[in-house]
Amino acid sequence: MNFEGVLLARLLVAGVFGGLIGLEREYRSKEAGLRTHFLVCLGSALFMIVSQYGFIDNMVNLMNLYGPRLQVRADTSRVASQVVSGIGFIGAGMIVLQRRFVVGLTTAAGLRTTAAIGKAVGGGMYGVAVSSTRLTLVGFEMLRKISHRIGHVKKEMHVVFYADDQDTAKFVTDGLCTEGRSINSYSSVHMGTRLYIKINIDTPERFLDAGTLLSYLQKQPGIEAESVD
């Protein structure tokens, strides 16, 4: 395989590794999924290749033009080093404050790791890249299960919604009491033909996801969600 073929192979491998991590994120319905991780890993590998080999021809041409006595100084690591700081802009976009909870930290960290894997592939460090990809996938899956098991601290969430009748309200509240959640207080008031319901739910800290509860309420027939916080 010629030199350009080797570089193209590196880009292909980087895309595959980034895609594997992206598939796991896509399966978990995260903000950054398959395409984002694919492009981050591929782009990082490309930056690394440009950093290593993109300036060689220019230096050779200068040497040929001015002679071997010409001292050419070029810091080829500058391009690759900017990937480290540049990926922070993308990662910062993933981190948001959703009511009282910060979400997106794991996604941002995953993007940063994916960029590092891409740089490793671009530098020809295939063994390190393979091991890092495996560890990242294992970390996403196994550490998620471990953190769910140890995250037993409960906090209170406030849920407010309208229901068409008492049976619909009971069906929804029963559905809310999953994954270790329990109803701490419940109040309902008739407002016209509908019920206005306020619930305080004790939920494990690991399941403090207001977006999930709000999405659940919005999908239920006969229910109009007002707030979850």
Phi and psi in degrees as GROMACS dihedral restraints (atoms count N, CA, C in turn):
[ dihedral_restraints ]
;  ai    aj    ak    al  type     phi  dphi    fc
    3     4     5     6     1   -75.0    20    10
    4     5     6     7     1   176.1    20    10
    6     7     8     9     1   -63.0    20    10
    7     8     9    10     1   -43.4    20    10
    9    10    11    12     1   -64.6    20    10
   10    11    12    13     1   -34.8    20    10
   12    13    14    15     1   -63.7    20    10
   13    14    15    16     1   -38.3    20    10
   15    16    17    18     1   -62.5    20    10
   16    17    18    19     1   -42.9    20    10
   18    19    20    21     1   -66.6    20    10
   19    20    21    22     1   -40.5    20    10
   21    22    23    24     1   -64.2    20    10
   22    23    24    25     1   -37.4    20    10
   24    25    26    27     1   -63.3    20    10
   25    26    27    28     1   -38.1    20    10
   27    28    29    30     1   -63.1    20    10
   28    29    30    31     1   -42.9    20    10
   30    31    32    33     1   -62.5    20    10
   31    32    33    34     1   -40.6    20    10
   33    34    35    36     1   -63.8    20    10
   34    35    36    37     1   -45.9    20    10
   36    37    38    39     1   -62.4    20    10
   37    38    39    40     1   -42.0    20    10
   39    40    41    42     1   -61.0    20    10
   40    41    42    43     1   -42.4    20    10
   42    43    44    45     1   -62.3    20    10
   43    44    45    46     1   -38.8    20    10
   45    46    47    48     1   -65.9    20    10
   46    47    48    49     1   -46.5    20    10
   48    49    50    51     1   -63.2    20    10
   49    50    51    52     1   -44.8    20    10
   51    52    53    54     1   -62.5    20    10
   52    53    54    55     1   -37.7    20    10
   54    55    56    57     1   -65.3    20    10
   55    56    57    58     1   -36.7    20    10
   57    58    59    60     1   -63.3    20    10
   58    59    60    61     1   -44.6    20    10
   60    61    62    63     1   -66.6    20    10
   61    62    63    64     1   -39.8    20    10
   63    64    65    66     1   -63.6    20    10
   64    65    66    67     1   -35.2    20    10
   66    67    68    69     1   -61.8    20    10
   67    68    69    70     1   -42.1    20    10
   69    70    71    72     1   -63.6    20    10
   70    71    72    73     1   -41.9    20    10
   72    73    74    75     1   -67.4    20    10
   73    74    75    76     1   -37.6    20    10
   75    76    77    78     1   -64.6    20    10
   76    77    78    79     1   -40.4    20    10
   78    79    80    81     1   -63.1    20    10
   79    80    81    82     1   -33.3    20    10
   81    82    83    84     1   -86.6    20    10
   82    83    84    85     1     5.1    20    10
   84    85    86    87     1    58.6    20    10
   85    86    87    88     1    42.9    20    10
   87    88    89    90     1   -86.0    20    10
   88    89    90    91     1   163.5    20    10
   90    91    92    93     1   -61.9    20    10
   91    92    93    94     1   -43.4    20    10
   93    94    95    96     1   -99.8    20    10
   94    95    96    97     1   115.0    20    10
   96    97    98    99     1  -114.6    20    10
   97    98    99   100     1  -139.0    20    10
   99   100   101   102     1   -61.3    20    10
  100   101   102   103     1   -52.1    20    10
  102   103   104   105     1   -65.3    20    10
  103   104   105   106     1   -41.1    20    10
  105   106   107   108     1   -63.9    20    10
  106   107   108   109     1   -48.4    20    10
  108   109   110   111     1   -67.4    20    10
  109   110   111   112     1   -35.8    20    10
  111   112   113   114     1   -60.1    20    10
  112   113   114   115     1   -48.3    20    10
  114   115   116   117     1   -69.6    20    10
  115   116   117   118     1   -37.5    20    10
  117   118   119   120     1   -63.5    20    10
  118   119   120   121     1   -45.6    20    10
  120   121   122   123     1   -69.0    20    10
  121   122   123   124     1   -42.9    20    10
  123   124   125   126     1   -63.5    20    10
  124   125   126   127     1   -46.0    20    10
  126   127   128   129     1   -63.7    20    10
  127   128   129   130     1   -38.8    20    10
  129   130   131   132     1   -64.6    20    10
  130   131   132   133     1   -41.0    20    10
  132   133   134   135     1   -63.2    20    10
  133   134   135   136     1   -40.7    20    10
  135   136   137   138     1   -64.7    20    10
  136   137   138   139     1   -43.1    20    10
  138   139   140   141     1   -59.9    20    10
  139   140   141   142     1   -41.0    20    10
  141   142   143   144     1   -64.6    20    10
  142   143   144   145     1   -42.2    20    10
  144   145   146   147     1   -64.5    20    10
  145   146   147   148     1   -44.5    20    10
  147   148   149   150     1   -61.4    20    10
  148   149   150   151     1   -40.7    20    10
  150   151   152   153     1   -62.9    20    10
  151   152   153   154     1   -37.7    20    10
  153   154   155   156     1   -80.4    20    10
  154   155   156   157     1   -41.0    20    10
  156   157   158   159     1  -121.9    20    10
  157   158   159   160     1    -7.4    20    10
  159   160   161   162     1   -70.8    20    10
  160   161   162   163     1   -16.7    20    10
  162   163   164   165     1  -111.8    20    10
  163   164   165   166     1     1.5    20    10
  165   166   167   168     1   -63.4    20    10
  166   167   168   169     1   -46.5    20    10
  168   169   170   171     1   -59.9    20    10
  169   170   171   172     1   -40.6    20    10
  171   172   173   174     1   -63.8    20    10
  172   173   174   175     1   -41.1    20    10
  174   175   176   177     1   -67.7    20    10
  175   176   177   178     1   -39.2    20    10
  177   178   179   180     1   -64.5    20    10
  178   179   180   181     1   -41.5    20    10
  180   181   182   183     1   -63.3    20    10
  181   182   183   184     1   -39.7    20    10
  183   184   185   186     1   -65.6    20    10
  184   185   186   187     1   -39.5    20    10
  186   187   188   189     1   -63.8    20    10
  187   188   189   190     1   -40.8    20    10
  189   190   191   192     1   -68.4    20    10
  190   191   192   193     1   -33.1    20    10
  192   193   194   195     1   -77.5    20    10
  193   194   195   196     1   -43.2    20    10
  195   196   197   198     1  -105.9    20    10
  196   197   198   199     1    -4.9    20    10
  198   199   200   201     1    99.2    20    10
  199   200   201   202     1   165.5    20    10
  201   202   203   204     1   -68.6    20    10
  202   203   204   205     1   -14.9    20    10
  204   205   206   207     1   -75.8    20    10
  205   206   207   208     1   -14.6    20    10
  207   208   209   210     1   -67.1    20    10
  208   209   210   211     1   128.8    20    10
  210   211   212   213     1   -96.3    20    10
  211   212   213   214     1   113.2    20    10
  213   214   215   216     1  -105.3    20    10
  214   215   216   217     1   119.7    20    10
  216   217   218   219     1  -113.2    20    10
  217   218   219   220     1   122.1    20    10
  219   220   221   222     1  -141.3    20    10
  220   221   222   223     1   127.2    20    10
  222   223   224   225     1   -93.6    20    10
  223   224   225   226     1    92.0    20    10
  225   226   227   228     1   -73.9    20    10
  226   227   228   229     1    -7.0    20    10
  228   229   230   231     1   -81.3    20    10
  229   230   231   232     1    -9.2    20    10
  231   232   233   234     1   -63.8    20    10
  232   233   234   235     1   -40.8    20    10
  234   235   236   237     1   -63.3    20    10
  235   236   237   238     1   -48.3    20    10
  237   238   239   240     1   -64.8    20    10
  238   239   240   241     1   -36.0    20    10
  240   241   242   243     1   -67.1    20    10
  241   242   243   244     1   -28.3    20    10
  243   244   245   246     1   -71.1    20    10
  244   245   246   247     1   -17.9    20    10
  246   247   248   249     1   -63.4    20    10
  247   248   249   250     1   -37.6    20    10
  249   250   251   252     1   -61.8    20    10
  250   251   252   253     1   -46.6    20    10
  252   253   254   255     1   -78.7    20    10
  253   254   255   256     1   -35.8    20    10
  255   256   257   258     1   -65.5    20    10
  256   257   258   259     1   -36.1    20    10
  258   259   260   261     1   -67.0    20    10
  259   260   261   262     1   -19.4    20    10
  261   262   263   264     1   -63.6    20    10
  262   263   264   265     1   -30.6    20    10
  264   265   266   267     1   -66.1    20    10
  265   266   267   268     1   -40.9    20    10
  267   268   269   270     1   -67.8    20    10
  268   269   270   271     1   -43.9    20    10
  270   271   272   273     1   -61.1    20    10
  271   272   273   274     1   -38.9    20    10
  273   274   275   276     1   -63.5    20    10
  274   275   276   277     1   -32.1    20    10
  276   277   278   279     1   -69.3    20    10
  277   278   279   280     1   -20.7    20    10
  279   280   281   282     1   -82.2    20    10
  280   281   282   283     1   -21.3    20    10
  282   283   284   285     1   -92.1    20    10
  283   284   285   286     1   118.8    20    10
  285   286   287   288     1  -133.3    20    10
  286   287   288   289     1   155.5    20    10
  288   289   290   291     1   -98.1    20    10
  289   290   291   292     1   108.7    20    10
  291   292   293   294     1  -100.8    20    10
  292   293   294   295     1    98.5    20    10
  294   295   296   297     1    58.0    20    10
  295   296   297   298     1  -112.7    20    10
  297   298   299   300     1   -97.6    20    10
  298   299   300   301     1     3.6    20    10
  300   301   302   303     1  -118.9    20    10
  301   302   303   304     1   139.4    20    10
  303   304   305   306     1   -92.1    20    10
  304   305   306   307     1   124.1    20    10
  306   307   308   309     1  -124.5    20    10
  307   308   309   310     1   155.6    20    10
  309   310   311   312     1   100.8    20    10
  310   311   312   313     1    -0.8    20    10
  312   313   314   315     1   -65.3    20    10
  313   314   315   316     1   -43.2    20    10
  315   316   317   318     1   -66.0    20    10
  316   317   318   319     1   -39.3    20    10
  318   319   320   321     1   -62.7    20    10
  319   320   321   322     1   -43.5    20    10
  321   322   323   324     1   -63.4    20    10
  322   323   324   325     1   -42.0    20    10
  324   325   326   327     1   -65.4    20    10
  325   326   327   328     1   -36.6    20    10
  327   328   329   330     1   -64.8    20    10
  328   329   330   331     1   -39.0    20    10
  330   331   332   333     1   -65.1    20    10
  331   332   333   334     1   -40.3    20    10
  333   334   335   336     1   -64.3    20    10
  334   335   336   337     1   -41.4    20    10
  336   337   338   339     1   -66.0    20    10
  337   338   339   340     1   -39.7    20    10
  339   340   341   342     1   -62.7    20    10
  340   341   342   343     1   -39.1    20    10
  342   343   344   345     1   -62.9    20    10
  343   344   345   346     1   -40.2    20    10
  345   346   347   348     1   -65.3    20    10
  346   347   348   349     1   -38.2    20    10
  348   349   350   351     1   -63.7    20    10
  349   350   351   352     1   -41.8    20    10
  351   352   353   354     1   -60.9    20    10
  352   353   354   355     1   -40.3    20    10
  354   355   356   357     1   -65.0    20    10
  355   356   357   358     1   -38.4    20    10
  357   358   359   360     1   -63.8    20    10
  358   359   360   361     1   -42.3    20    10
  360   361   362   363     1   -65.4    20    10
  361   362   363   364     1   -44.1    20    10
  363   364   365   366     1   -59.9    20    10
  364   365   366   367     1   -29.5    20    10
  366   367   368   369     1   -87.6    20    10
  367   368   369   370     1     2.8    20    10
  369   370   371   372     1    81.1    20    10
  370   371   372   373     1    13.1    20    10
  372   373   374   375     1   -92.4    20    10
  373   374   375   376     1    70.4    20    10
  375   376   377   378     1   -65.2    20    10
  376   377   378   379     1   -41.3    20    10
  378   379   380   381     1   -60.5    20    10
  379   380   381   382     1   -44.6    20    10
  381   382   383   384     1   -63.8    20    10
  382   383   384   385     1   -41.1    20    10
  384   385   386   387     1   -64.7    20    10
  385   386   387   388     1   -43.2    20    10
  387   388   389   390     1   -62.2    20    10
  388   389   390   391     1   -47.9    20    10
  390   391   392   393     1   -62.0    20    10
  391   392   393   394     1   -41.4    20    10
  393   394   395   396     1   -65.4    20    10
  394   395   396   397     1   -39.8    20    10
  396   397   398   399     1   -63.7    20    10
  397   398   399   400     1   -44.4    20    10
  399   400   401   402     1   -61.2    20    10
  400   401   402   403     1   -46.9    20    10
  402   403   404   405     1   -62.8    20    10
  403   404   405   406     1   -37.0    20    10
  405   406   407   408     1   -64.9    20    10
  406   407   408   409     1   -45.6    20    10
  408   409   410   411     1   -64.6    20    10
  409   410   411   412     1   -42.5    20    10
  411   412   413   414     1   -63.3    20    10
  412   413   414   415     1   -41.6    20    10
  414   415   416   417     1   -62.8    20    10
  415   416   417   418     1   -42.8    20    10
  417   418   419   420     1   -60.6    20    10
  418   419   420   421     1   -42.5    20    10
  420   421   422   423     1   -85.9    20    10
  421   422   423   424     1   -56.2    20    10
  423   424   425   426     1   -70.2    20    10
  424   425   426   427     1   -43.8    20    10
  426   427   428   429     1   -67.3    20    10
  427   428   429   430     1   -28.5    20    10
  429   430   431   432     1   -63.3    20    10
  430   431   432   433     1   -43.5    20    10
  432   433   434   435     1   -65.7    20    10
  433   434   435   436     1   -41.4    20    10
  435   436   437   438     1   -64.4    20    10
  436   437   438   439     1   -44.7    20    10
  438   439   440   441     1   -64.7    20    10
  439   440   441   442     1   -32.6    20    10
  441   442   443   444     1   -68.0    20    10
  442   443   444   445     1   -35.1    20    10
  444   445   446   447     1   -72.9    20    10
  445   446   447   448     1   -37.3    20    10
  447   448   449   450     1   -88.9    20    10
  448   449   450   451     1   -12.1    20    10
  450   451   452   453     1   -82.7    20    10
  451   452   453   454     1    69.5    20    10
  453   454   455   456     1   -95.2    20    10
  454   455   456   457     1    -6.7    20    10
  456   457   458   459     1   -67.3    20    10
  457   458   459   460     1   131.2    20    10
  459   460   461   462     1  -104.1    20    10
  460   461   462   463     1   143.8    20    10
  462   463   464   465     1  -130.8    20    10
  463   464   465   466     1   167.6    20    10
  465   466   467   468     1  -101.7    20    10
  466   467   468   469     1   136.1    20    10
  468   469   470   471     1  -120.1    20    10
  469   470   471   472     1   145.1    20    10
  471   472   473   474     1  -109.0    20    10
  472   473   474   475     1   124.4    20    10
  474   475   476   477     1  -121.0    20    10
  475   476   477   478     1   128.4    20    10
  477   478   479   480     1  -128.1    20    10
  478   479   480   481     1   129.6    20    10
  480   481   482   483     1  -156.9    20    10
  481   482   483   484     1   165.4    20    10
  483   484   485   486     1  -104.6    20    10
  484   485   486   487     1   143.6    20    10
  486   487   488   489     1  -130.6    20    10
  487   488   489   490     1   147.1    20    10
  489   490   491   492     1   -68.4    20    10
  490   491   492   493     1   -36.2    20    10
  492   493   494   495     1  -155.0    20    10
  493   494   495   496     1   176.5    20    10
  495   496   497   498     1   -68.1    20    10
  496   497   498   499     1   -36.0    20    10
  498   499   500   501     1   -65.3    20    10
  499   500   501   502     1   -41.1    20    10
  501   502   503   504     1   -63.6    20    10
  502   503   504   505     1   -41.9    20    10
  504   505   506   507     1   -62.7    20    10
  505   506   507   508     1   -41.6    20    10
  507   508   509   510     1   -65.7    20    10
  508   509   510   511     1   -39.6    20    10
  510   511   512   513     1   -62.3    20    10
  511   512   513   514     1   -40.8    20    10
  513   514   515   516     1   -70.8    20    10
  514   515   516   517     1   -43.4    20    10
  516   517   518   519     1   -65.4    20    10
  517   518   519   520     1   -35.4    20    10
  519   520   521   522     1   -63.5    20    10
  520   521   522   523     1   -37.5    20    10
  522   523   524   525     1   -69.8    20    10
  523   524   525   526     1   -28.1    20    10
  525   526   527   528     1   -72.1    20    10
  526   527   528   529     1   -26.2    20    10
  528   529   530   531     1   -86.4    20    10
  529   530   531   532     1    64.8    20    10
  531   532   533   534     1  -128.4    20    10
  532   533   534   535     1   166.3    20    10
  534   535   536   537     1    55.7    20    10
  535   536   537   538     1    40.5    20    10
  537   538   539   540     1    85.1    20    10
  538   539   540   541     1     2.3    20    10
  540   541   542   543     1   -79.1    20    10
  541   542   543   544     1   151.6    20    10
  543   544   545   546     1  -146.6    20    10
  544   545   546   547     1   146.6    20    10
  546   547   548   549     1   -81.5    20    10
  547   548   549   550     1   123.1    20    10
  549   550   551   552     1   -90.0    20    10
  550   551   552   553     1   -38.0    20    10
  552   553   554   555     1  -151.2    20    10
  553   554   555   556     1   151.1    20    10
  555   556   557   558     1  -143.7    20    10
  556   557   558   559     1   131.9    20    10
  558   559   560   561     1  -142.6    20    10
  559   560   561   562     1   142.9    20    10
  561   562   563   564     1  -139.6    20    10
  562   563   564   565     1   142.1    20    10
  564   565   566   567     1  -134.2    20    10
  565   566   567   568     1   135.2    20    10
  567   568   569   570     1   -75.3    20    10
  568   569   570   571     1   124.0    20    10
  570   571   572   573     1  -124.1    20    10
  571   572   573   574     1    94.2    20    10
  573   574   575   576     1    71.5    20    10
  574   575   576   577     1  -123.9    20    10
  576   577   578   579     1   -96.0    20    10
  577   578   579   580     1     3.9    20    10
  579   580   581   582     1  -120.6    20    10
  580   581   582   583     1   166.3    20    10
  582   583   584   585     1  -104.8    20    10
  583   584   585   586     1   131.8    20    10
  585   586   587   588     1  -102.1    20    10
  586   587   588   589     1   115.8    20    10
  588   589   590   591     1  -119.8    20    10
  589   590   591   592     1   134.4    20    10
  591   592   593   594     1  -121.4    20    10
  592   593   594   595     1   130.7    20    10
  594   595   596   597     1  -131.3    20    10
  595   596   597   598     1   137.4    20    10
  597   598   599   600     1  -107.3    20    10
  598   599   600   601     1   122.7    20    10
  600   601   602   603     1  -114.7    20    10
  601   602   603   604     1   128.1    20    10
  603   604   605   606     1   -83.9    20    10
  604   605   606   607     1   121.4    20    10
  606   607   608   609     1  -132.9    20    10
  607   608   609   610     1   142.0    20    10
  609   610   611   612     1   -56.9    20    10
  610   611   612   613     1   145.2    20    10
  612   613   614   615     1   -57.8    20    10
  613   614   615   616     1   -31.4    20    10
  615   616   617   618     1   -69.2    20    10
  616   617   618   619     1   -17.5    20    10
  618   619   620   621     1  -110.1    20    10
  619   620   621   622     1    25.6    20    10
  621   622   623   624     1   -77.0    20    10
  622   623   624   625     1    73.5    20    10
  624   625   626   627     1  -125.4    20    10
  625   626   627   628     1    92.8    20    10
  627   628   629   630     1   -62.6    20    10
  628   629   630   631     1   -34.2    20    10
  630   631   632   633     1   -62.2    20    10
  631   632   633   634     1   -37.8    20    10
  633   634   635   636     1   -65.7    20    10
  634   635   636   637     1   -44.6    20    10
  636   637   638   639     1   -65.5    20    10
  637   638   639   640     1   -40.4    20    10
  639   640   641   642     1   -65.0    20    10
  640   641   642   643     1   -40.8    20    10
  642   643   644   645     1   -63.3    20    10
  643   644   645   646     1   -38.7    20    10
  645   646   647   648     1   -61.8    20    10
  646   647   648   649     1   -45.6    20    10
  648   649   650   651     1   -63.8    20    10
  649   650   651   652     1   -41.4    20    10
  651   652   653   654     1   -66.4    20    10
  652   653   654   655     1   -22.1    20    10
  654   655   656   657     1   -87.3    20    10
  655   656   657   658     1    -9.8    20    10
  657   658   659   660     1   -86.5    20    10
  658   659   660   661     1   130.0    20    10
  660   661   662   663     1   -67.9    20    10
  661   662   663   664     1   141.4    20    10
  663   664   665   666     1    79.4    20    10
  664   665   666   667     1    11.4    20    10
  666   667   668   669     1  -123.5    20    10
  667   668   669   670     1   135.3    20    10
  669   670   671   672     1  -122.8    20    10
  670   671   672   673     1   108.3    20    10
  672   673   674   675     1   -74.7    20    10
  673   674   675   676     1   137.1    20    10
  675   676   677   678     1  -105.4    20    10
  676   677   678   679     1   -48.4    20    10
  678   679   680   681     1  -161.7    20    10
  679   680   681   682     1   152.2    20    10
  681   682   683   684     1  -139.6    20    10
  682   683   684   685     1   118.7    20    10
